[in-house]
Structure formats: structure tokens, C-alpha cells
Amino acid sequence: MNSFADILEGIGKAPIQMKAMTNLKTLNEAYDYEKPSSFSRGVRIDLNGVTILLISGTASIDENGVSVHIGDFDAQLRRTYDNITRLLESEGCTWHNIVRTSCYLRDIDRDYDAFNIGRTKFFKEQGIEVLPASTGIQAHLCRPELLIEIEAIAMFRTKTDEK
């Protein structure tokens, strides 16, 4: 039987499997922008039978990298949720696998009520009973026309534990 120290030492040596997430029908790659940016839409980490998806800040952007629904907070929020949904689907999971979100609003005083109503409606539509942990933050977003950006973390098992 291995000691706890042996297990910790083994963890340090075991490779972590990572790959970039993408769904080109929904979002372009950041390096395809006119001014390329260095980030992945998300990263999939496979670790001892558990998969973790780290989804980068996602906003109301189309498959060509163009901001859509300018000036319409509700439509931007819905497009943001749709973009994240499609990224999740590309890895075989759903919003039921989301454990954490960070929600960045350009103007939290003006838009928080609409955000909370839209988020509540979306989670009810998804049938989510255990809501993800979440933080709402006011922030200057990367494009002045964007009103909302959300990053997310999802987790799920990729194999059953052997006993």
C-alpha cells in the first residue's frame, strides 16, 4: 500500500492531459482576429478519470469574431449562454456540469437586475437544481460594445472509479 507521501510524489510526475476546446460553428479562434489574441476558447484537462473544462471569458461574439446584439443586454446575455452551451456540447457535456461562473458586467448598477432575471430564466430552462457557484463583477470588457462576459468551469467523470 502506498503512503500519502508516495501518492503525492506520483501526482507530481503524472502528466496532466490538456487540449484546447473549440467550436468553429459558434466562435472563431482568438488567433484569427485582425489583431490576434493569445488564448484558447477553453481548455480541457483530463485528470485521473475527472475532466475539468476551463472556459475562457465568453461574450456575444459570432463565428466570425464579430460582436452581435450591440446595445441589447438581454440578447447579448442569451448569445453568451448559447456560445458557452455550444462549447460545452463540443466536449460532451451540458450546463449541468458547470460548477462555477464568473460574470463580468460593464455596468453592474444598470444591468444586474436584467442579468439576474435572465440567468434565473436560463437555469430554469436547463432544469438545473444545484446552481453553480458564481461571482458578479463590474469590469471594463475587451470591447466597448460588449455588456456581459462569462467564464465558466465544468467538471465531470470520464470513467468510473475502480475499487
C-alpha positions, 0 to 999 in steps of 0.5 A: 500500500502506498503512503500519502507521501508516495501518492503525492510524489506520483501526482507530481510526475503524472502528466496532466492531459490538456487540449484546447476546446473549440467550436468553429460553428459558434466562435472563431479562434482568438488567433484569427482576429485582425489583431490576434489574441493569445488564448484558447476558447477553453481548455480541457484537462483530463485528470485521473478519470475527472475532466475539468473544462476551463472556459475562457471569458465568453461574450456575444461574439459570432463565428466570425469574431464579430460582436452581435446584439450591440446595445441589447443586454438581454440578447447579448446575455442569451448569445453568451449562454448559447456560445458557452452551451455550444462549447460545452456540447463540443466536449460532451457535456451540458450546463449541468456540469458547470460548477462555477461562473464568473460574470463580468458586467460593464455596468453592474448598477444598470444591468444586474437586475436584467442579468439576474432575471435572465440567468434565473430564466436560463437555469430554469430552462436547463432544469438545473437544481444545484446552481453553480457557484458564481461571482458578479463583477463590474469590469471594463470588457475587451470591447466597448460594445460588449455588456456581459462576459462569462467564464465558466468551469465544468467538471465531470467523470470520464470513467468510473472509479475502480475499487 
